[in-house]
Amino acid sequence: MSEQDAPKIEFPCPDYPIKVVGVNDDNFRGFVVETVQIHAPDLDISRVTVNDSRNGTFQSVTLMITATGEDQLRALHTDLMASGRVRMVI
């Protein structure tokens, strides 16, 4: 069996999905949207979805951005995680 390389992303990549998971607190969605808009100003807010965990402790915010490169994605991840409000970025 041979190992396959991970699929390469071609940039720009429209409709690149990002899911951000954090503690369900005051305006987590708003925080995530504002942070993402810094790195992806063309974010279509109408496509943002929010889901609460079964017990309501956590919330996931899913967004679709136009990914312009690895640097953009890395910076976005760094900013979200540095907040202390985010547990995971997928």
C-alpha distances in whole Angstrom, upper triangle without the diagonal:
4,7,9,13,15,18,21,24,27,30,33,31,33,33,30,31,32,32,35,35,39,42,44,47,49,48,44,44,46,45,41,43,45,42,40,43,43,40,40,43,42,41,42,44,44,40,40,39,40,39,41,39,40,43,43,43,40,40,37,38,35,36,35,35,35,33,34,32,30,33,35,32,32,36,36,34,36,39,38,37,40,42,42,42,38,36,32,31,28
4,6,10,13,15,18,21,24,27,30,28,31,31,28,29,30,31,33,34,37,41,43,46,48,47,43,42,44,43,39,41,43,40,38,40,41,37,37,41,40,39,40,42,42,39,38,38,39,38,40,38,40,43,43,42,39,39,36,36,34,34,33,33,32,30,31,29,27,30,32,29,29,33,33,31,34,37,36,35,38,40,40,40,37,34,31,30,27
4,7,9,12,15,18,21,24,27,25,28,28,25,26,26,28,30,31,34,37,39,42,45,43,39,39,41,40,36,37,39,36,34,37,37,34,34,37,37,36,37,39,39,36,35,35,36,35,37,36,37,40,40,39,36,35,32,33,31,31,30,30,29,27,28,25,23,27,28,26,26,30,30,28,30,33,32,31,34,37,36,37,33,31,27,26,23
4,6,9,11,15,18,21,23,22,24,24,22,23,24,25,28,29,33,36,38,41,43,41,38,36,39,37,34,35,37,34,31,34,34,31,31,34,34,32,34,36,36,33,33,33,34,33,35,34,36,39,39,38,35,34,31,31,28,28,27,27,26,24,25,22,21,24,26,23,24,27,28,26,28,31,31,30,33,35,35,35,32,30,26,24,21
4,6,8,12,15,18,20,19,22,22,20,21,22,23,26,28,31,34,36,39,41,39,35,34,36,35,31,32,34,31,29,31,31,28,28,31,31,30,32,33,34,31,31,31,32,32,34,34,36,38,38,37,33,32,29,29,26,26,25,24,23,21,21,19,17,21,22,20,20,24,25,23,25,28,28,27,30,33,33,33,29,28,24,22,19
4,6,9,13,15,18,16,19,19,16,17,18,20,22,24,27,31,33,36,37,35,32,31,33,31,28,29,31,28,25,28,28,25,24,28,27,26,28,30,31,27,27,27,29,29,31,30,33,35,34,33,30,29,26,25,23,22,21,21,20,17,19,16,15,18,19,17,18,21,21,20,22,25,25,24,27,29,30,30,26,25,21,19,16
4,6,9,13,15,13,16,16,14,15,17,19,22,24,28,31,33,36,37,35,32,30,32,31,27,27,29,27,24,26,27,23,23,26,25,24,26,28,29,25,25,26,28,28,31,30,33,36,35,34,30,29,25,25,22,21,19,19,18,15,17,15,14,18,18,16,18,21,21,20,23,25,25,25,28,30,31,30,27,26,22,19,16
4,6,9,12,11,14,15,13,15,17,20,22,25,28,32,33,36,37,35,31,30,31,30,26,26,28,26,23,24,25,21,20,24,23,23,25,27,28,25,25,26,28,29,32,32,35,37,36,35,31,30,26,25,22,21,18,17,16,13,14,12,11,15,16,14,16,19,19,19,21,24,24,24,27,29,30,30,27,26,22,19,17
4,6,9,7,11,12,10,12,14,17,20,23,26,30,31,33,34,32,29,27,28,27,23,23,25,23,19,21,22,18,17,20,19,19,21,23,25,22,22,23,26,27,30,30,33,36,34,33,30,27,24,22,19,18,15,14,12,9,10,9,9,13,13,12,14,17,17,17,20,22,22,23,25,27,29,28,25,25,21,18,15
4,6,6,10,12,11,14,16,20,22,26,29,32,34,35,36,33,30,28,29,28,25,24,25,23,20,21,22,18,17,20,18,19,21,24,25,22,23,25,27,29,32,33,36,38,37,36,32,30,26,24,21,19,16,14,11,9,9,8,10,13,13,13,16,18,18,19,21,23,23,25,27,29,31,30,27,27,24,20,18
3,5,8,11,10,14,15,19,21,25,28,31,32,34,34,31,29,26,27,26,23,22,23,21,18,18,18,15,13,16,15,16,18,21,23,21,22,24,26,28,31,33,36,38,36,35,32,29,25,23,20,17,14,12,9,7,5,6,9,11,11,11,14,16,16,17,20,21,21,23,25,27,29,29,26,27,23,20,18
4,6,10,9,13,15,19,21,25,27,31,32,33,33,30,27,25,25,25,22,20,21,20,16,16,17,13,12,14,13,14,16,19,21,19,20,22,25,28,31,32,35,38,35,35,31,28,25,22,19,16,13,10,6,6,4,7,10,12,11,12,15,16,15,17,20,21,21,23,25,27,29,28,26,27,24,20,19
4,7,6,10,12,16,19,22,25,29,29,31,31,28,26,23,24,24,20,19,21,19,16,16,17,14,12,15,13,13,15,18,19,16,17,20,22,25,28,29,32,35,33,32,29,26,22,20,16,14,10,8,5,5,6,8,11,13,12,11,15,16,15,17,20,20,20,22,25,26,28,27,24,25,22,18,16
4,6,9,12,15,18,22,25,28,28,30,30,27,24,21,22,22,19,17,19,18,15,15,17,14,11,13,11,11,11,15,16,13,15,17,20,23,26,28,31,33,31,31,28,24,21,18,15,12,8,6,4,6,9,11,14,16,13,13,17,18,16,18,21,21,21,23,26,26,28,27,24,25,22,18,17
4,6,9,12,16,19,22,25,25,27,27,24,22,19,20,20,17,15,18,18,14,14,17,15,12,14,11,10,10,13,13,10,12,14,17,19,23,24,27,30,28,28,24,21,18,15,11,9,5,5,6,8,11,13,15,17,15,13,17,18,16,17,20,20,19,22,25,25,26,25,22,23,20,16,14
4,7,10,13,17,20,23,24,26,26,23,21,18,19,19,16,15,17,16,12,14,16,13,11,14,12,11,12,14,15,12,12,14,17,19,22,23,26,29,27,26,23,20,16,14,10,8,5,5,6,6,10,11,12,14,12,10,14,15,13,14,17,18,17,19,22,22,24,22,19,20,17,13,11
4,7,10,13,17,20,20,23,24,21,18,15,17,17,14,13,16,15,12,14,16,14,12,15,14,11,12,13,14,11,10,11,13,15,18,19,22,25,23,23,19,16,13,10,7,6,5,7,9,9,13,14,14,16,14,11,14,16,13,13,17,17,15,17,20,20,22,20,17,17,14,11,8
4,7,10,13,17,18,20,21,18,15,13,15,14,11,11,14,12,10,13,15,12,12,15,14,11,13,13,15,12,10,11,12,14,16,17,21,23,21,20,16,14,10,8,6,5,6,8,10,10,14,14,14,15,13,10,12,13,10,10,14,14,11,13,17,17,18,16,13,14,10,7,6
4,7,10,14,14,17,18,16,13,11,14,13,10,11,14,13,11,14,16,15,14,17,17,14,15,14,15,12,10,9,9,10,13,14,17,19,17,16,13,10,6,6,4,6,9,11,14,14,17,17,17,18,16,12,14,15,12,11,14,14,11,13,16,16,16,14,11,11,8,6,5
4,7,10,11,14,15,13,10,9,12,11,7,10,13,11,10,14,15,15,15,17,18,15,16,15,17,14,11,11,10,10,12,13,16,18,15,14,10,8,5,5,6,8,11,13,16,16,19,19,18,18,16,13,14,14,11,9,12,12,8,10,13,12,12,10,7,8,6,5,6
4,7,9,12,14,13,9,10,13,12,10,13,15,14,13,17,18,18,18,21,22,18,19,17,19,17,13,12,10,9,10,10,13,14,12,11,7,6,4,6,9,12,15,17,20,19,22,22,21,21,19,16,17,17,14,12,14,14,10,10,13,12,11,9,6,6,5,6,8
4,6,8,11,11,8,10,12,11,10,13,15,14,15,18,19,19,20,22,23,20,21,19,21,19,15,14,11,11,10,10,14,13,11,9,6,6,7,9,12,14,18,19,23,22,25,25,23,23,21,18,18,18,15,13,15,14,10,10,12,10,9,6,4,5,7,9,12
4,6,9,10,8,11,13,12,12,15,17,16,17,20,21,22,23,25,26,23,23,21,22,21,17,16,12,12,10,10,13,11,9,6,4,6,9,11,15,17,21,22,26,25,28,28,27,26,24,22,22,21,18,17,18,16,13,12,14,12,10,7,7,8,10,13,15
4,7,8,6,9,12,11,12,15,16,16,18,20,22,23,23,24,25,22,22,19,20,20,16,14,10,10,7,9,12,10,7,6,5,5,8,10,14,17,21,22,26,26,29,30,28,28,26,24,24,23,20,19,20,18,15,15,17,14,13,9,10,11,13,15,17
4,6,6,9,11,10,12,15,15,16,18,20,21,23,24,24,26,23,23,20,21,21,17,16,13,13,11,12,15,13,10,8,8,8,12,13,16,19,22,24,27,28,30,31,30,29,27,25,25,24,21,20,20,18,15,16,17,13,12,9,11,13,15,17,20
4,6,9,9,9,12,13,14,15,17,19,20,22,23,23,25,22,22,18,20,21,17,17,14,15,13,15,18,16,13,12,12,11,14,14,17,19,22,24,27,28,30,31,30,29,27,25,26,24,21,21,21,18,16,17,18,14,14,10,13,15,18,19,22
4,5,5,6,9,10,11,12,14,15,17,19,20,20,21,18,18,15,17,17,14,14,11,13,13,15,18,18,14,14,12,10,12,11,15,16,19,20,24,25,27,28,28,27,24,23,24,22,19,19,20,17,14,16,17,14,14,11,13,15,17,17,20
4,5,5,6,9,10,11,12,14,16,17,18,19,20,17,17,14,16,16,12,12,10,11,11,13,17,16,13,12,10,8,9,8,12,13,17,18,22,22,25,26,25,24,21,20,21,19,16,16,17,14,11,13,14,11,12,8,9,12,13,14,16
4,5,5,6,9,10,11,12,15,16,16,16,17,14,14,11,13,13,9,9,7,10,11,14,17,18,14,14,11,8,8,6,9,10,14,15,19,20,23,24,24,23,20,19,20,19,15,16,17,15,12,15,16,13,14,11,11,14,14,14,16
4,5,5,6,9,10,11,13,15,15,14,16,13,13,10,13,14,10,12,11,14,15,18,21,21,17,17,15,12,12,10,12,12,15,16,19,20,23,24,24,23,20,19,21,19,15,16,18,15,12,15,16,13,15,12,13,16,17,16,18
4,6,5,6,9,10,11,13,14,14,16,14,15,13,16,16,13,14,13,15,16,18,22,21,18,17,14,12,12,10,13,13,16,16,19,19,22,23,22,21,18,17,18,16,13,14,14,11,9,12,13,10,12,9,10,14,14,14,17
4,6,5,6,9,10,11,12,13,14,11,13,11,14,13,10,11,11,13,15,17,20,21,17,17,14,11,10,7,9,9,12,13,16,16,19,20,19,19,15,14,15,14,10,11,13,10,7,11,12,10,12,9,9,12,12,11,13
4,5,5,6,9,10,10,10,11,8,10,8,11,11,8,11,11,14,16,19,23,23,20,19,16,13,12,9,10,8,11,11,14,15,17,19,20,19,15,15,17,15,11,13,15,12,10,14,15,13,16,13,13,16,15,13,15
4,6,5,7,9,10,9,12,10,12,10,14,14,12,14,15,18,19,22,26,26,22,22,19,16,15,12,13,12,14,13,16,16,18,20,20,19,15,15,17,14,11,13,14,11,10,14,14,12,15,13,14,17,17,15,18
4,5,5,7,9,10,13,11,14,13,16,16,13,16,16,18,20,22,26,26,23,21,18,16,15,12,13,12,14,12,15,15,16,17,17,15,12,12,13,10,8,10,11,7,7,11,11,10,13,12,11,15,14,13,15
4,5,5,6,8,10,8,11,10,14,13,11,14,15,18,20,22,25,26,23,22,19,16,14,11,11,9,10,9,11,11,13,14,15,14,10,10,12,10,7,9,11,9,8,12,13,13,15,14,13,16,14,12,13
4,5,5,4,7,6,9,9,13,13,12,15,16,20,22,24,28,29,26,25,22,19,17,14,13,11,11,9,11,12,13,15,16,15,11,12,14,12,9,13,14,12,12,15,16,15,18,17,16,19,18,15,17
4,6,6,10,10,13,13,17,17,16,19,20,23,24,27,30,31,28,27,24,21,19,16,16,14,14,12,13,13,13,15,15,13,10,12,13,10,8,12,12,10,11,15,14,14,18,17,16,20,19,16,18
4,6,9,9,13,14,17,17,16,18,20,23,25,27,30,31,28,27,24,21,19,16,15,13,12,9,10,9,9,11,12,10,6,8,10,8,6,10,11,10,11,14,15,15,18,18,17,19,18,15,16
4,6,6,10,11,14,14,13,17,18,22,24,26,30,31,28,28,24,21,19,15,14,11,10,6,7,8,9,11,13,12,8,10,12,11,9,12,14,13,13,17,18,18,21,20,18,21,19,15,16
4,6,9,10,14,14,14,17,19,23,26,28,32,33,29,29,26,23,20,17,16,12,12,9,9,11,11,14,16,15,12,13,16,14,12,15,17,15,15,19,20,19,23,21,20,23,22,19,20
4,6,9,12,12,13,16,19,23,25,28,32,33,30,30,27,23,21,17,15,12,10,7,8,10,11,15,17,17,13,15,18,16,14,17,20,18,18,21,23,22,25,23,22,25,23,20,20
4,6,9,9,9,13,15,19,22,24,28,29,26,26,23,20,17,13,12,8,7,6,8,10,12,15,17,17,14,14,17,16,13,16,18,16,16,19,21,20,23,21,19,22,20,17,17
4,5,6,7,11,14,18,21,24,27,29,26,26,23,20,17,13,12,8,7,8,10,13,15,18,20,21,17,17,20,19,16,19,21,20,18,22,24,23,25,22,21,23,22,19,19
4,5,5,9,11,15,18,21,24,26,23,24,21,17,15,11,10,8,9,10,13,16,18,21,22,22,19,18,21,20,17,19,21,19,17,21,23,21,23,20,19,22,21,18,18
4,6,8,11,15,18,21,24,26,23,24,22,18,16,12,11,9,10,12,15,18,20,23,25,25,22,21,24,23,20,22,25,23,21,24,26,24,26,23,22,24,22,20,20
4,6,10,13,17,20,22,24,22,23,20,16,14,10,8,7,7,10,13,15,19,21,22,23,20,19,22,22,18,20,23,21,19,22,25,23,25,22,20,22,20,18,17
4,7,10,14,17,20,21,19,20,17,13,10,7,6,5,7,10,14,16,19,21,22,23,19,18,20,20,16,17,20,19,16,19,22,20,21,18,17,18,17,15,15
4,7,10,13,16,18,16,17,14,10,8,6,5,7,10,13,16,18,22,23,24,25,21,19,22,22,18,18,22,20,17,20,22,21,21,18,16,17,16,15,14
4,7,10,13,15,12,13,11,7,6,5,6,9,13,16,19,20,24,25,25,26,23,21,23,22,19,18,21,20,16,18,21,19,19,15,14,15,15,14,14
4,7,9,11,9,11,9,6,5,7,8,12,15,18,22,23,26,27,27,28,25,22,24,24,21,20,23,22,18,19,22,20,20,16,15,15,14,14,15
4,6,8,5,7,6,4,6,9,12,15,18,21,25,26,29,30,29,30,27,24,26,26,22,21,23,22,19,19,22,20,19,15,14,14,14,16,16
4,5,5,6,5,6,8,11,14,17,21,23,27,27,31,31,30,31,28,25,26,27,23,22,24,23,19,19,22,20,19,16,14,13,14,16,16
4,6,8,8,10,11,15,17,21,24,27,30,31,34,34,33,34,32,29,30,30,27,25,27,27,23,23,26,24,22,19,18,17,17,19,19
4,6,8,10,13,16,19,22,26,29,32,33,36,36,35,35,33,30,31,31,28,26,28,27,23,23,25,23,21,18,18,16,18,20,21
4,6,7,11,13,16,20,23,26,30,30,34,34,33,33,31,28,29,29,25,24,25,24,21,21,23,20,19,15,15,15,16,18,20
4,7,10,14,17,20,24,26,30,30,33,33,31,32,29,27,27,27,24,22,23,22,19,18,20,18,15,12,13,12,14,17,18
4,7,10,13,17,20,22,26,26,29,29,28,28,26,23,23,23,20,18,20,19,15,15,18,16,14,11,10,9,11,13,15
4,7,10,13,17,19,23,23,26,27,26,26,24,21,22,22,18,17,19,18,14,15,18,15,14,11,10,10,11,12,13
4,6,10,13,16,20,20,23,24,23,23,21,18,19,20,16,15,17,17,13,14,17,15,15,12,10,10,9,9,10
4,7,10,13,16,17,20,21,21,22,19,16,18,18,14,14,17,15,12,14,17,15,16,12,11,12,11,10,10
4,7,10,14,14,18,19,19,20,17,15,17,18,14,14,17,16,13,16,19,18,18,16,13,14,12,10,9
4,6,10,11,15,17,17,18,15,13,16,16,12,13,17,16,13,16,19,18,20,17,15,16,14,11,11
4,7,9,12,15,16,17,14,12,16,16,13,14,18,17,16,18,21,21,22,20,18,19,16,13,12
4,6,9,11,13,14,11,10,14,14,11,13,16,16,15,18,20,20,22,21,18,20,17,14,13
4,6,9,12,13,10,10,14,14,12,15,18,17,17,20,22,23,25,24,21,23,20,16,15
4,6,8,10,7,7,11,12,10,12,15,16,16,18,20,21,24,23,20,22,19,15,14
4,7,8,6,8,11,12,12,14,16,17,18,20,21,23,25,25,23,24,21,18,17
4,5,5,7,9,10,11,13,15,16,17,19,20,22,25,25,22,23,20,17,16
4,5,5,6,9,10,11,12,14,15,16,18,20,22,23,20,21,18,15,14
4,6,5,6,9,10,10,12,14,15,16,19,21,22,20,21,18,15,16
4,6,5,6,9,10,11,12,14,15,17,20,20,18,20,17,14,15
4,6,5,6,9,10,11,12,14,16,18,18,15,17,14,11,11
4,5,5,6,9,10,11,12,15,17,17,15,16,14,11,12
4,5,5,6,9,10,10,13,15,16,14,16,15,12,14
4,5,5,6,9,10,11,14,14,12,14,12,10,11
4,6,5,6,8,10,12,12,10,11,9,7,9
4,6,5,6,9,11,12,10,12,11,10,13
4,6,5,7,10,11,10,12,12,11,14
4,6,6,8,8,6,9,9,8,11
4,5,6,7,5,7,7,8,11
4,6,8,8,10,11,12,15
4,5,7,10,12,12,16
4,6,8,10,12,16
4,7,9,11,15
4,6,8,11
4,7,10
4,6
4
